[in-house]
């Protein structure tokens, strides 16, 4: 649960940016947006509608740290995700529902 989320967020600051000095935040070479969206659709809708994601924070989205906390809450509510699934879902949430620019 919490350990998997912490592992998935390792190396990030509280705002979700990279904690490594001089590091450039870039997508994982293996990140597949379509597969990530399908994973979110499959896992997240086991307990709630996708509208809950789209409307989170009055539709304003959230940063990586906040989405990580949301995932922790989902794990505490019974969500079962691997560390890899958490990384992928977290990346998708930040890319598609990150803070409004």
N, C-alpha and C positions, 0 to 999 in steps of 0.2 A: 504494500500500500504506500505509505508515506516514503519508505525507502526508495521504491521505484520512482516516485515523483522527484525526490531529491536527486537521484541518480540522473534522471532525464534533464534536470535543470542545472546540473553541475557545470561550472564554468561560466555562469551568467551572473551579472549583477542584479540587484533588486529591480532595476528597470528592464531587465531582460537582455541588456547588451552584453557583449562578450567581456568576461573578467580578465582575459589575457591581454597584457599590455601590447599595444600595437596590432592586435588581432583585428582582422576585418570580418565583420559579420557577413557571411555568405552562405547560401543554401548548401545543404549537404549534397554531394555529388549524386547520391542515390535517392534523393527526395523525389517522389513521384506525386505531383499534386492531385491527379485524378484518383490514384490509389489512396492517398491521404483523405480525400473527401469521402470516398466510399467507406473507409475505416470509421470516420467520424459519424457518417450516416448510420452505419451498422451498430457501433458501440453506444453512441449517445442516445439513439432512439430506443434502446432497450428500456429506458426509464422515462424519457421525456421527448417532446417534439423538437425539431430543429428550430422552430420559432423561438424557443427559449435561448438558443445561442444567438440568433439574429437580433433578438430584442434585449440581450444582456446589457445592463448599464444604460437603459433607455436607448439602445441601438448605437451607443457611442463606442462599443468595443472595449477592449482592455489590453494592457501590456502583458508581456510574457509572464511576469511574476504573478499577476492577478489571475491569468488563465491557469497557471500552475496551481494556485490556491483553489481555484474552482475544481480542478481535477482531483486534488486532495479531498475536497468535500465529496466528490462523486465516489471516490474509493471508500470513504468512510460510510457512504450510503449503500455500499455493496457492489460498486462497479469493480469488475475484475479485468485489469489490463496489464500487459507485460511492460517492462521498462521501454522496450522499443516502440510499442504501440503508443505509450505516453509521449515519447519524443515526437513521433509522427503527428499525433493529434494536436499536441502543443504547437508545433510548427504551423500546421494548417490553421489553427485558431488565430495565431498571431498574424499570419499572412492575410487572412480573409476577414478577421474581426478584431484586428489590432486597433490601437487608439486612432481616432480620427485625426487626420493630418491637417 
